[in-house]
Amino acid sequence: MSLLRVVGRPMLASMFVAGGLESVRHPQHVAPAAEPVVRPVTDRVPLLPDSTEQSVRLNGAVQVVAGLLLATGRMPRSAALALAVTLVPTTLAGHRFWEEEDPDRRVQQRIHFLKNLTMLGGLLIAAGDTGGAPSLLWRSRHAARDLRREAHLAQRSFRAGARPAAAAGRIRAALPH
């Protein structure tokens, strides 16, 4: 594994582990800000808890687990994707700069919004990072192509051998016994 991945993944994951632990331990601190985002989502997705605090706790737990997986390099692509999914509602709930009246708070919220957008970009890059190895999709496409080529060659070989064999069989059948 490259040194950049060994160092970069824990750095990217650190914010999610710390923030996720805070959300798991003290969901009441962010529940009021999360309410406008959590309510419409829980109305559409019946699997999610009805309580905003429980949804915040669940989001935090996913961030902790996925953050630890990303930091340790275990299932890093899936972990990065899970973190990206949790970051969207977190950003929309916590950094609604367009609703701020105070110019100073608006600037601060915009900065945090853009910081989260930047982290989302990093997570998407990490989710697509195959570590220099071909992706499963690439490997499966090439394996299918190779299999088709081998089948075509086997078919041609069979046909090429079958014609002379059939001709020899006809000649042999025509010969007196």
N, C-alpha and C positions, 0 to 999 in steps of 0.2 A: 504494500500500500504506500502511496506517495506521502512524503512528509507534509505536503500541503493538506491532504485529507486528514492525516493524523492530528494536525494542529487545528485546522479550520473547522472540522465537524464539532468538536467540543465547544469551540468559541461560538459557533452559530447556535448550538443547543443550550448554552448557559442561560440565556434570557428566558427560555421556555421552561427550564427546570425551576429556576428561581420564581418566575411569575406563576407557574402552575402550582408550586407548593403553597404560595401565598393564597391563591384562589381556593385550594383544597382546605387549607386551615381557616381562612377568614372570608368565606364567600359573601358575607354581609357587607364587606367594604366595597365590593364592585357590583353587587346585585342591583342597586338603584340605577346605575348607569347602564347596566346590561338589559334592564327590563324592556326598553323599546325595541331591542333586537331579538331578545329571547322569546318574547310572547308570540310574534308572528311565526317564528320558526317552529316553536312547540305546537302551535295550532295546526301546522301543516305536516309535521313529522310526529306521529303518535308514539314512536319508540322513545322519544326524549321525555325526561321528567317534566311534570307540569310546573313545579316550583322553580322560580328563577334561581334561587340559591343552589338547588340541586343541579340545575343545568350548568351553573358557573363552576360548581365542584367537579362535575363530570368533564367539562372542558379543561379544567386545571389538571385533572388526573390524566387525561389523554396527553396533555402537554408534558407532564412529568415523565410518563412512560416513554412516549415517543422521543422526548429530548434525551433521555438516558440511552435509548437505543441508538439514536443518531450519534451521540457523543462517543459511544463505545464501538461504533462501526458495525453494529448488528442490525441487519435489515435497514441500512441507511436510506435507501430509496423510498421504502414504504413509510419509514419514520418521518422523513422530510415531507412526504405528501400529507401524512396525518397532521403534522404541525402546520402546514400551509392551510389545510381545511379549518383548523381551529383558529388560525390567525385572522381570518376574514371576519367572523363575527366579533372577535375581540377588538379588532381595529374599528369596526363600524360602531360598536357600543362605546368604546372608551375614548375615541378621539374624533368626535363630531364637531370639527372646527367650524363648519358652516352654520352651526346653531349658536355659536358663542357671540355674545354682544360686546364683551370687553375686548378691545383690540389686542392687548397684551396676551390675554388668555387664548384668543384666536390664533395668534402667532405660535404660541407654545403648542397648542393642540395640532396645528398644521404640521409643525416640526415632528411631533410624535406620530402623526398619521403617515407622513412621508418616510419616517424611520421604519415603521411597520411595513410599508409598501416595499422598502428596500430589503427588509428581511424576507418578505414574501418572494421577492425575486431570487434571493439566495437559496431559499428552500426549493423553489422550482428548478433551479440549476442543479441542486443536490439530488432532487428526485429523478432527474434525467441522467445523472452521472453514473456511467457504467464502470468507472474505474479503468478505462482503457480496454476493457473486454467487450466483445460484441454483445448487444442486448439479446434477450430471449427471442424477440420478434425477428431480428436479423438472422439469428442462428436457425430459427424454424423455417424462415423463407428460403435460406440457402440449403438447408437439409431437404426441403420439399423439391427444390429445383434439382439438386443432385439425384434425388430418388427418381424424378421424372426422366432425367437423362439416362440413368442406369436402366430403367425400365424400357426406354426407347432403344437403347443399344442391345438389350437382351432380346427384344422383339425382332430387331433387324437380324441379329445373329441367328435366332431361331428360324426366321424365314429363309435366310441365306442357306442354312443347313437343311431345311425341309425340302426345298425344291430339288436339289440333287438326289436326296434320299427318295423322294416320291418318283423321280424319273427312274432311278435304279430299281425301285419296286415294280414299276410298270414293265420295264425290260425283263426283269426276272420272271414276272408273271407270264410274259409272252413266250418265254423259252420253254421248249418241251421238257417234260419231267423225266 
